Amino acid sequence: MHEKRLDIQGLRGWAVTSVVLFHFFPDYFPNGYIGVDMFFVISGFLMSMILRRTKDLNFESLCIFYYRRTKRIMPLYYLAINCILVSLFLLLPTSFRETNIQSSGRAILLITNIKKVDPAQSYSKMLSNAEDLFTHTWSLCVEMQWYLLVPIIFLGQRFMTRWEKTFFISIATCSIVYYFVVNDMSSFYSVFARIWQFSCGIIAHIAHPGKKIGETTCHKGSTLIEPEDCIAKKQILAWDDVRSMTSLCIFSLAVLLPFLPIQLPADCVRIYVTGFSALLIVSGNYHQTFLLLNSISIYVGNISYALYLFHWPVYVIVKHYSAELPHALLLGLLFSITLAAAAYHFFETYYLTWPAYVVWPVLILLGVSCAVFVLQPQNVEEQNFPSGSVDYTKINPLDAAWNMSGFHLFV
């Protein structure tokens, strides 16, 4: 059994904070989008932790894996889609509906990230327009597609047990080459162009030692300790300060860069933060910084999934109605946090404990509810009203002679 790494939960908190601040205040946090890349590294680490300790990757173990991933992600995901669709019909004008009904269908099917090459569909363009309530679901679709692929990757690795690190480094190399070769939209949205980031998390787990450096059986004051053991212990204690400073430096390089107010080249930032995030996860086994272990970072990490799901729709609504009002975006941010906390405490923490015979009916109910919203008529043509151009030859010419002078005949 692996002990839970609270520092990783804290890293989640910093990652989602950078993304949310980027969406609400892009002028002040132009690099915050890179928090999503931190999530990919964390996901790679956690999937490696799960699959490497699975003795046999057979049909049964794969079914258990896919069920647990579905249980973890989908109930809150479909609940959020339902809430977003309700807000679409109740709070936004009808001009928003066509785009969002189409994008909601793609979000339900987990294919938001599969797009044709179209400048209007680029991430930066969709952020600036802020009309699509499901823009942010692309990364969750990448995650779910990764979950489909990762057991297959580990099955392939089982045939190369002596070359484990080489295998995943090769996978990462192929993916990053693909990232730079394909067009910009594919390099951003495609799961294959992101596998190198997940692989960095896997490599971080492989490099994760079983025993923390610094552990020793020496005890201060024991008369049985040999002199060389005492010297070794003093050396270990002396290195504690070095490891502490090293951990702090790695944290600064990995986590604080997305909060810089100066926009940096996207590819450079992505590679840089991905590498240092993996290094931070590895270094956490030796020394964990308070900046990741404090209660605020960990709590934000706990609600990070709900916060990511709900913050963007709140931003779109606030921007549409009151973006120019003082503090409107700040209030929208606070409301997003409140909504995420409520979803976490009153739904997420409960459904994670439910047995399968409860999870599946709830998930099906939420999915059907989403489908009902998406499939209902949205325009006059779907409600059997005539559409298209008017055939003026069928108009009675006498109708043209009528004018307001004859209105008194009807009064």
N, C-alpha and C positions, 0 to 999 in steps of 0.2 A: 504494500500500500504506500503510495507517495503522499508525503505531507503537502498540504496546500501551500503554494507560494503566494503569500500576501503581497510581496513586492510586485508580482505580475498583475495582481488586481489593482494595485496602485498605478502601475504603468497604463493599464486600461483607462483609469481615471484621467490621467494626463492626456492620453490620446484622444478621448472623446471631447475633452475640454478644448483642445486645439481645433478640432473639426467644428464644433458648435460656435466657437468664437470667430472662426473663419467665415462661417455662413452668416452670422449676424453682423459682424464688423469686419468685412474683408479688407477695408482700407488700413486697419490697424493690425490685422493678423493675416497678411497675404500668403503666408506659408503654412497656415493651419491645416490645409487639406491633407498634409502629409501624415496626419494622425491615423488616417485609414491604413496607411502602409504599416504603421506600428501594429495595428490590429491583425494584419496578415502575418506578420512575424510571430505574434503571440499565438495565433491559430496554428501555425506550423509547429510550434513548440508543443502545444497541448495535444495535437493529433499524434505527434510522435510519441509523447508520453503514454497515450492510450494504446496505440497500435504496437509499439515495441514491447509492451508488457503483455500483449495478447499472445499466448503460446502458439495457438493454431489459428491461422486466418482461413477458417473454413466457412461454409455457408451459414452455419448457426451464429458464429461470432460476427460475421458481416451483417447479418440481420439485426443483431443486438446493437452493433455500432450505428447502423442507419436509423434504427428506432430511437436511440438516445439522442442523436443529432436532431432528428425531427422533433422530438419532444422538447429539446432545449430551445429550438429556434422558432418553430412554426406557430404554436398557439398565440404567443404575444404578437408575432408578425401579422397573422390574420386578424387579430383583434385590432391592431393599429390600422390596418387597411380598412376595416369596417368603420372605425372612428373617423378616418380621413375622408371616406366617402360620404358619411353623414355630414361632416363639416362642409364638404363640397356643395351639397344640395341645400343646406340651411344657411350658410354664411357667405358664399361666393356667388357672383353673378353668373348667369347662364353661359356667358362667353368662355368661362373656364371649363365647361363640362366636356366638350368634345375631346379636347386634348387629354384631360384627366381620366375620362372613361377608358380611352384607349390605353393609356399608360398604366392604369390600375389593372387591366387585364393582363398586361405583361408582367406586372409585379406579382400578381396571384400565381402566374405560371413560372415565376422565378427566372425570367428571361429579360429583365430590364436592361441588362448590360449587353445584350445581343442587338446591335444596331447596324443599319446600313451606313455607309460612309456619306455623311451629310453634315456640313458645317453647322446647320441649325440644331443638330443633335449632339454637338460637342458639349462637354461638361461645363466649360466656362460660359458658353452661350446660354445654356439652360439655367445656370446660376444667375446670370445677369437678367434674364427674362423673369425668373421667379414666378412662373405660372404653373408648372408641373409639380403637383404635390408629392409625386413619387420619384423625383429625380434622385434622391439619396438612396433609394433601394438597390441601386446598381451594385454597391459593394456587398450587400447581403446576398444578392444573387451569385456574385463571384464566390462568396464563402460557401454557399450550398453546392455550387458546382465543384468546388474544391473538395468538399466532403464526399462527393460521388467518386472523384478521381483518386483521392489519397489512399484508400485501401488497395486499389489496383497497383499503385506505385509501390506500396510496401510489399505486395505479393511478388512483384518483380524483384524487389530487393532481397527477398528470402532466398533467391537462387544465387545471390552473390554475398553471402554472409561475411566472407573474409574481406570484402571490399565495400563495406557499408558507407564509409565517409566518401570514398571515391564515387560511389554510385550516386549519392545525393548531390555532390559537387558537380557531377556531369549533368544531372537533371537541371540544376540551377543554371549551369552554363548554357545549355540549350535554350532554356527559357529566356535568359537575358539577351541572348543573340536574337531570338524571335522578337523580343521587346523593341530592340533597336532597328530591326529590319522592316517590320510592318508599318502601316500608316499610323498616324497619331491616335485616331479613334480606337483602333484595335489594340494598340499598345497600352491604352488607358483602360479599356473596358474588358478585354479578353482575359479569361482565367488562365490561358496558356502563357500570356505575357506577364502574369503575376505569380506563376509557380516558383520563380526564383526567390521571391520574398517569403513565401511559405517554406521553401527549402532552407532558407537561412534560419528560420525557427527550428526546423528539424535538425540541422547541423548544430545549433546551439544546444539542443537536447542531447545529441550524441556526445558533445564535448562536456556535458554536465556530469561531473564526477559523482561517484556514489557516496563519498565521504568528504565532508568539508575540510579544506585545509585549515589547520589551526586546532583541530580536535586532537587531544592528547590525553593520555592516562596519567600524566603527572599531576600531583596534587601539592599545592603549596604547604610546606611544613612537614612533609613526609620524610622520615629518616631513611626510607628505603630507596629514595631516588638517587640514581647514579649521577656523578658530576656531569658526564656528557649529556645526560637527559636534561639536567637543569639548564645547561647551556642552550640546548635545543629549544627548551620551552621559552627561555628569555628571547631567543631569536624569533620565535613565533610571535610572541607578544609584541616585539619591536616591529614586526611586519604588519601588525594590526593597523597601526596608524598609516602605513603606506597603502594598505588595501583600502582603508577608508577614504583617503585622498584620491586614489585611483578610481574608486567607485563613484565618487562625487564628480570627477572629471568626465567619466563616461556618461553619467546621467546628464551633465550639462551639454555634452556634445550630441547626445541622442534625443533628449526630450525638450530642451529649452530652445533649440533652433527653430522649431515651428512657430514659436511665439515672437520671433524677431519681426520688427515692423518694416523691414526692408525686404522686398521681393527678390528671391534668389532663383537661379535657373532650375526648372522643375526636375530634369533628369539627374542633375548633380545632387539636389536635395534628397531625391528619392533613394538613390544609391547610398548616399551618406547616412541618412537616418535609418534605413533598413539595416545596414551593417552594424551601426552602433547600437541599435535596439537589440539585435542578436547578442552583441558583446555585453550589453547591460544585463541581459537575462543570464548569461554565463557567469558574469562577475557577481550576480546576486547570490550565487551559491557560496561565495567566499565572504562577502560583506554586503549588507543591505542598507541602503541609505534611508534616513528618516524621511526624506522627500517623497519616497515611495510608500513608506510604512505608516505615515501619519493617518489618523482616522478619517480626515477629509478626503484624501486621495483614494483610500480604500472604499469609502462610501460612494464616491462618485464612480469608482470602478464597478461597484455593485449595481448601480442604476444605469450604467453606461449603455446597455442594450436598449432599454426603454427610452433613455434620453436621445439616443441616436434616431430611434424610430419616430419620435414625436416632435423633435425640435424643428425640423424643416417645414412641415405643414404649418406649424405655428408661425414661423417666420414669413411664409408666403402670405398668410392671412393678414398678419400685422403690417407687412409692407404694402399690401394692396389698399388697406383702409387708412393707415395712420403712420406711414413711414416718416412723414415730415414733422410729426408732432414730437416735442421734446420728450426724451426718455421712453418713447414707444417701444423701440427695439429692446431696450433694457428690461422693460416690463414683460415683453414677449419672452425674453430669455428666462426670467424668473418664473414665468408661468410654465415654460417648458420643463424646467427643473421640478416644479411642483407636480406637474402631470406625470413626469417620469417616476418620481418617488411614489406617487399613488399607484401607478401601474405595477411598480416593483413590489410594494408591500401588500397590495390587495389582490394581485393576480399572479405575477411571476413566481413569487416565493411559494405560492400554494400549488400551482399546477406542476411545478417541478417535483412535488412529493406525491402526485396522483399516480395510481396504477394505470396500466395500459387500457383496461376496460373503461376507464373514465376519460383518459386523454384522447383516445380515438373518436368517441362520440362528440366531444367538445370541439375537436379539431375539424371534424366533418361539418358540424353545425356552423362554425365560423366560416369555413370555406364556402358552404352553400349560401350563407348570408352575403358574402362578398359577390358571389356569382349573380345573385338576385339584383344587387345594385348595378352591376355592370351590364346585365342583359335587358334591363327595362328600357322602354322607349325614351329617347332623349330629345327628339325634335318633332316638328309637325308632320314631317313625311312619315315617320314611324307611327303616327297616330291617325293615319289614313286621310290626312288633309291633302288636297291636290298640290303638286309641286311642279316646277318647270316653267317654261315660258307660256305666256297667254296667247291663245289663238283669237286674234281680233276679228276674224271673219265671222265668228259665231256671235258677235255682240249685236244686239238689235240697234239699228241706226236711230230709232225713235228715242232710245235712251239718252242719246247725246243731246236731244233738245230740252231735256229736263234741266231746270236750274232752280235756284233758291226762290225765284218769283212764284213758283207753284207750291212753296212750302206751306202757305196758309190753307191749302186744301186738306192738309192732313192734321190741322190743328182744330 
